[in-house]
Amino acid sequence: MELIIQTLVNGLLIGGIFIMIAVGFTLAFGVMDIIDFAVGEWVMLGAFAAYWLQTLVHVDPLLFFPVIMLTFGAAAYVFQPVLQSVINIKHRSAALMALAFTFGLSTFFRGAALTLWGFNNRNIVTFLSDQSINILGITLPALRVAATVFAVIITIGFMVFLNKTKTGVAIRAAAENKTIAGLMGIDGQKVARTVYAIYAALTSLAGVFIGSIFSVNPDMGLRYTAFAFFVVVAGGMGSFAGAIAAAILLGLIASFVSVYVGGAYIFLILFLFLYFVLLFFSKGILGKGL
Amino acid sequence: MFSRYGTLKNAMCGLGLVALLLLPFIIPTFWLRIFTGVSLWVGLALSWNMIGGYMGYISFGHGAFFGVGAYATALVMAHTPIPFGIAILISGTLTYLFARMVGYLTFRLNGTYFAIGTWAFAEMMRQVVLLLPFTGGSYGMRLPPVVNEGFFYYVMLALAVAVLIFSYFIFEKSSFGLKVKSVREEETAAQTLGIDVEKVKNQVFALSGLFPGVIGGAYAYWITYIHPDSVLGPLIADQMVVMVLLGGIGTVFGPVIGASLMYIGNRIIWVTWGDSSSYLVILGLAICFIIRFLPEGLIKLPIRESLRRIGVGARQAIPNEEVR
């Protein structure tokens, strides 16, 4: 019984981190119509940013997360027009072109990281590492709790931003229908840049947490690309609530499979699940996708 | 066809083929292996082009067919006395049936969903091979080594030429090719013209899976050691896509150009630095640059016009002469 509860809690806490990736990724898909193959590499780069902040500047990366988020957001804001120009290419298979472009980016990032930093695993030590909370025999690692709490705060903050501010409403309008939003005087280009910046910032923050909880290496990205795809597809593309539900589901599946079936089976089961969700519930597990 | 340009082209093709056939007697083994690799990738790129170029459905899962072919051949040859020639035919048939099944399931989807679906499927296959009891898991499988580079060169060359001729006659010169293209341009319109869209899509997908299966089998026997990352890793499908995009998607010769350039480039980097990760940097940058600045591929560079200008194949452009 204790094991089940512990597994459940672990799953929920891991799911919390995936929410951070899911929220930005879904929004970017909604506004830019792009499935970013490089999402895992943003996670990897976020984790490396944290690692170098710790190694070179000797500060606790978890305390300096706003610096990392701002850097990534700014970089993405500057880079977005390039991506947009690819999305706007007049070509028979324009969607493929954008997909392949982000795939090229991800290959580039991974290759660059491997070339610069090698294959080694690195660890990030933060003030929360090795701390844990015990409640009724259930262990809650402080770092994972912090990550989940962060994810929840950010998601709520994000929802408020989307629903209550003018920019947020513009983003939602653009996600719903770009042409009509444009007629209402919403600058689609600016919205897309903002969204891409938010997405990169959130994903890099997830990278900081993932790097602190597990470890950092240049090859970690692929795994999180798979996770992000899982979340977006299982949640129904473009659906927020679905993405959050799918992120939690993903955490639970990963946690239960590794305890009761074996770690080697996680990806088989995830891809099997992803494939059949795609085939039979392409609107996502909550049926709210596009 | 009978213009000066066409004759020149035919003559050059003939000369090129003779040169390719004589290659094993001219160049050292090291280069022969590289040309074997070029043929392998030309075959794979052309196969992907069938579904990605002519059909307009992007598959990120074609590495799975290559891997299934490789493993099928390895298993057949490890457990039975069946010779290589028959083993690759068996694995080709198996891959065809397998592709038929995958296509049947995955064609419920379209666009981006189809791309992700094929990707998920291919990753699933890698996990399956890692876990099956008889595939050696992550250690992979060994085949009896045969040291005869000339033989493998001819096998790969024959396969590549077969795929090339097949692509040309089926997709460029037959009514089936027209059907496929009409489905690509507008599925609903094609349907109203009486084309069985589902059937066409499934046939093309299965054909584009058949050849990687056979080529995968030949690869396994050539390299004699396969493991899930080498034959089922994402890099196989990714390179097929990139080679086709580089050369020119939906054309016969684009994938040939793309595959040759990329594979030779890969080997040059490998010889110079001997380090695979810098290849990824260049590969990634190449993809981004091609898509941003040359989305139609190298084949659409205005070389033909330049040739005409200097008098080769000088001919007035005739409207509708070139069916694109």
Interface residues (C-beta under 8 A of the other chain):
Chain A: I35 V82 S85 V86 I89 H91 R92 S93 A95 L96 M97 L99 A100 F101 F103 G104 L105 S106 T107 F108 F109 R110 G111 A112 L114 T115 L222 A226 F229 V233 A264 Y265 F267 L268 F271 L272 L274 Y275 L278 L279 S282
Chain B: G52 G56 I58 L105 T106 R108 L109 G111 T112 Y113 A115 I116 G117 W119 A120 F121 E123 M124 Q127 V128 L130 L131 P234 D238 V241 V242 L245 I249 G250 D275 S277 S278 Y279 L280 V281 I282 L283 G284 L285 A286 I287 C288 I291 R292 P295 E296
